[in-house]
Amino acid sequence: MRRMRPALSLVTAALALLALHAGPAHAQKKTLVVALNQDPDLLDPTLARTYVGRIVFSHICEKLYEIDEGLRISPQLAAALPVIADGGRTVTIKLRSGVKFNDGTPMDAEAVKFSLDRHRTLKGSNRASELAPVDAVEVVDATTVRLKLKAPFSPLLAQLTDRAGMPVSPTAVKKLGDNFATAPVCVGPWQFAERVPQDRIVVEKSPHYFDPSQAKFDKVIFRIIPDDNVRLANLRSGDIDIMHMVRPSDATAIKREGRFELSNVTGLGYQGININLRNKTGKQNPPGDLGTPLANDPRVREAFELSIDREALNQVVWDGLYTPGCTPIPPISAFADKARKCPGRDVAKAKKLLAEAGQAGGYAFEMTVINNPGERRVGEVMIGWSGRVDPDGNIHQNQTCKGSLNTTLACDEKIDALLNRAREISDLDQRRALYREAIDMFTARRNIIYIYHLNYIVAFPKSFKGYRAIPDGLIRIKGTSWN
């Protein structure tokens, strides 16, 4: 027995060593690689515009408020939901205490006021229109800010769940000035480390984040891989861990392989066709008569819509994995009109309308198409919007007479009045009714023909746990880990 003990110890040690090396492939991996299909623009919450940039921001620039799977809004850097007073014209926000930016400086009320004022007033700010109803930001005490509004603005809370609600470090802004986007400093589980344009963005675990247990990875690398086939090959080889924007045709193949999980959620935005009605010499110039049947005769535009089969388009191009729709409000929204039915393809009626409009022989026109394989297959898609949790963010800028994104220059003061009224009241049923009426009106004029709602499909290994699919489509690594 004495001679066997050393041998037994050696066997035990060998088995322990074998177990160590035979553990999960990802067990010791502290770097996570996420593949994005585009390179973000400026990494400055005030100036940024791209959807993929919001994915990077979700790790290094948290917001006053956050949304969950059910589109419920909850505090993130705020300590509670806002207190509304003065008929909706005063909004008081309590902040988390003891929160620090990723440079170690305090995220207090002075810093939040600085950030909101920067969003509102910085030249070139893409947040200015989102916060336009805010007249002033006041510091009440170290953890309280008060927003004074020109008029009640019910979408404000939703705006603060996105870039308009991201505080930035005043110290870093003053130090970097116009170069802030080259080394952004906000609050987040990770902090900016490196950027190589068209290649990668690297973020590292922040030593200052108030809940460090939420960052299980020391480093997250966002690799820029525009080609869908290359992203998929990298997923299969293990060179990336998470693949964003999986094509529906690829999703079917990935699911059959059995090695990966697929997350699929209907997004907040829409894809559709923008039809120019009055934009003759540029959006900044006065509208003019284009002199074309498509622009001037609503019967031609209706015939065009009746030639489209939304369901067939979804099945043929997107393998049935996207969500057909004919309004800017997705079906997952509490503001969606469940009773509304999209018009089906009706070639006979379309021909009749064209004949009535003096176009019995048919009508041809030029279209601008997004240059990627999926959109080229659709062939008609001219406009896409990633979407916002409040319907105002999907509608007002595009459909009002002076909307910043109204490239068609369609204008109807009755529609404006409905959409402006929907901004001023908070009752959900009343707002839903106003949007229903407005949608009836701009659906009839067809300056935008809404076609479908994009579904965000994400693929990752089955050993990756804790991932939550949120309808804004943003990848959130916070709280995830390898099993």
Secondary structure in CASP SS format (residue, H / E / C, confidence):
PFRMAT SS
TARGET T0000
AUTHOR 0000-0000-0000
METHOD secondary structure of the structure
MODEL  1
M C 1.00
R C 1.00
R C 1.00
M H 1.00
R H 1.00
P H 1.00
A H 1.00
L H 1.00
S H 1.00
L H 1.00
V H 1.00
T H 1.00
A H 1.00
A H 1.00
L H 1.00
A H 1.00
L H 1.00
L H 1.00
A H 1.00
L H 1.00
H H 1.00
A C 1.00
G C 1.00
P C 1.00
A C 1.00
H C 1.00
A C 1.00
Q C 1.00
K C 1.00
K C 1.00
T E 1.00
L E 1.00
V E 1.00
V E 1.00
A E 1.00
L E 1.00
N C 1.00
Q C 1.00
D C 1.00
P C 1.00
D C 1.00
L C 1.00
L C 1.00
D C 1.00
P C 1.00
T C 1.00
L C 1.00
A C 1.00
R C 1.00
T C 1.00
Y H 1.00
V H 1.00
G H 1.00
R H 1.00
I H 1.00
V H 1.00
F H 1.00
S H 1.00
H H 1.00
I H 1.00
C C 1.00
E C 1.00
K C 1.00
L C 1.00
Y E 1.00
E E 1.00
I E 1.00
D C 1.00
E C 1.00
G C 1.00
L C 1.00
R C 1.00
I E 1.00
S E 1.00
P E 1.00
Q C 1.00
L C 1.00
A E 1.00
A C 1.00
A C 1.00
L C 1.00
P C 1.00
V E 1.00
I E 1.00
A E 1.00
D H 1.00
G H 1.00
G H 1.00
R C 1.00
T E 1.00
V E 1.00
T E 1.00
I E 1.00
K E 1.00
L E 1.00
R C 1.00
S C 1.00
G C 1.00
V C 1.00
K E 1.00
F C 1.00
N C 1.00
D C 1.00
G C 1.00
T C 1.00
P E 1.00
M C 1.00
D C 1.00
A H 1.00
E H 1.00
A H 1.00
V H 1.00
K H 1.00
F H 1.00
S H 1.00
L H 1.00
D H 1.00
R H 1.00
H H 1.00
R H 1.00
T H 1.00
L C 1.00
K C 1.00
G C 1.00
S C 1.00
N C 1.00
R C 1.00
A C 1.00
S C 1.00
E C 1.00
L C 1.00
A C 1.00
P C 1.00
V E 1.00
D E 1.00
A E 1.00
V E 1.00
E E 1.00
V E 1.00
V E 1.00
D E 1.00
A C 1.00
T C 1.00
T E 1.00
V E 1.00
R E 1.00
L E 1.00
K E 1.00
L E 1.00
K C 1.00
A C 1.00
P C 1.00
F C 1.00
S C 1.00
P C 1.00
L H 1.00
L H 1.00
A H 1.00
Q H 1.00
L C 1.00
T C 1.00
D C 1.00
R H 1.00
A H 1.00
G H 1.00
M C 1.00
P C 1.00
V C 1.00
S C 1.00
P H 1.00
T H 1.00
A H 1.00
V H 1.00
K H 1.00
K H 1.00
L H 1.00
G H 1.00
D H 1.00
N H 1.00
F H 1.00
A H 1.00
T H 1.00
A C 1.00
P C 1.00
V C 1.00
C C 1.00
V C 1.00
G C 1.00
P C 1.00
W E 1.00
Q E 1.00
F E 1.00
A E 1.00
E E 1.00
R E 1.00
V E 1.00
P C 1.00
Q C 1.00
D C 1.00
R E 1.00
I E 1.00
V E 1.00
V E 1.00
E E 1.00
K E 1.00
S C 1.00
P C 1.00
H C 1.00
Y C 1.00
F C 1.00
D C 1.00
P H 1.00
S H 1.00
Q H 1.00
A C 1.00
K C 1.00
F C 1.00
D C 1.00
K E 1.00
V E 1.00
I E 1.00
F E 1.00
R E 1.00
I E 1.00
I C 1.00
P C 1.00
D C 1.00
D H 1.00
N H 1.00
V H 1.00
R H 1.00
L H 1.00
A H 1.00
N H 1.00
L H 1.00
R H 1.00
S H 1.00
G C 1.00
D C 1.00
I C 1.00
D C 1.00
I E 1.00
M E 1.00
H C 1.00
M C 1.00
V C 1.00
R C 1.00
P H 1.00
S H 1.00
D H 1.00
A H 1.00
T H 1.00
A H 1.00
I H 1.00
K H 1.00
R H 1.00
E H 1.00
G C 1.00
R C 1.00
F E 1.00
E E 1.00
L E 1.00
S E 1.00
N E 1.00
V E 1.00
T E 1.00
G C 1.00
L C 1.00
G C 1.00
Y E 1.00
Q E 1.00
G E 1.00
I E 1.00
N E 1.00
I C 1.00
N C 1.00
L C 1.00
R C 1.00
N C 1.00
K C 1.00
T C 1.00
G C 1.00
K C 1.00
Q C 1.00
N C 1.00
P C 1.00
P C 1.00
G C 1.00
D C 1.00
L C 1.00
G C 1.00
T C 1.00
P H 1.00
L H 1.00
A H 1.00
N H 1.00
D C 1.00
P H 1.00
R H 1.00
V H 1.00
R H 1.00
E H 1.00
A H 1.00
F H 1.00
E H 1.00
L H 1.00
S C 1.00
I C 1.00
D C 1.00
R H 1.00
E H 1.00
A H 1.00
L H 1.00
N H 1.00
Q H 1.00
V H 1.00
V H 1.00
W H 1.00
D C 1.00
G C 1.00
L C 1.00
Y C 1.00
T E 1.00
P E 1.00
G C 1.00
C C 1.00
T C 1.00
P C 1.00
I C 1.00
P C 1.00
P C 1.00
I C 1.00
S C 1.00
A C 1.00
F C 1.00
A C 1.00
D C 1.00
K C 1.00
A C 1.00
R C 1.00
K C 1.00
C C 1.00
P C 1.00
G C 1.00
R C 1.00
D C 1.00
V H 1.00
A H 1.00
K H 1.00
A H 1.00
K H 1.00
K H 1.00
L H 1.00
L H 1.00
A H 1.00
E H 1.00
A C 1.00
G C 1.00
Q C 1.00
A C 1.00
G C 1.00
G C 1.00
Y C 1.00
A C 1.00
F C 1.00
E C 1.00
M C 1.00
T C 1.00
V C 1.00
I C 1.00
N C 1.00
N C 1.00
P H 1.00
G H 1.00
E H 1.00
R H 1.00
R H 1.00
V H 1.00
G C 1.00
E C 1.00
V C 1.00
M C 1.00
I E 1.00
G E 1.00
W E 1.00
S C 1.00
G C 1.00
R C 1.00
V C 1.00
D C 1.00
P C 1.00
D H 1.00
G H 1.00
N H 1.00
I H 1.00
H H 1.00
Q H 1.00
N H 1.00
Q H 1.00
T C 1.00
C C 1.00
K C 1.00
G C 1.00
S C 1.00
L C 1.00
N C 1.00
T C 1.00
T C 1.00
L C 1.00
A C 1.00
C C 1.00
D C 1.00
E H 1.00
K H 1.00
I H 1.00
D H 1.00
A H 1.00
L H 1.00
L H 1.00
N H 1.00
R H 1.00
A H 1.00
R H 1.00
E H 1.00
I C 1.00
S C 1.00
D C 1.00
L H 1.00
D H 1.00
Q H 1.00
R H 1.00
R H 1.00
A H 1.00
L H 1.00
Y H 1.00
R H 1.00
E H 1.00
A H 1.00
I H 1.00
D H 1.00
M H 1.00
F H 1.00
T H 1.00
A H 1.00
R H 1.00
R C 1.00
N C 1.00
I E 1.00
I E 1.00
Y E 1.00
I E 1.00
Y E 1.00
H E 1.00
L C 1.00
N E 1.00
Y E 1.00
I E 1.00
V E 1.00
A E 1.00
F E 1.00
P E 1.00
K C 1.00
S C 1.00
F E 1.00
K E 1.00
G C 1.00
Y C 1.00
R C 1.00
A C 1.00
I C 1.00
P C 1.00
D C 1.00
G C 1.00
L C 1.00
I C 1.00
R C 1.00
I C 1.00
K C 1.00
G C 1.00
T C 1.00
S E 1.00
W E 1.00
N C 1.00
END
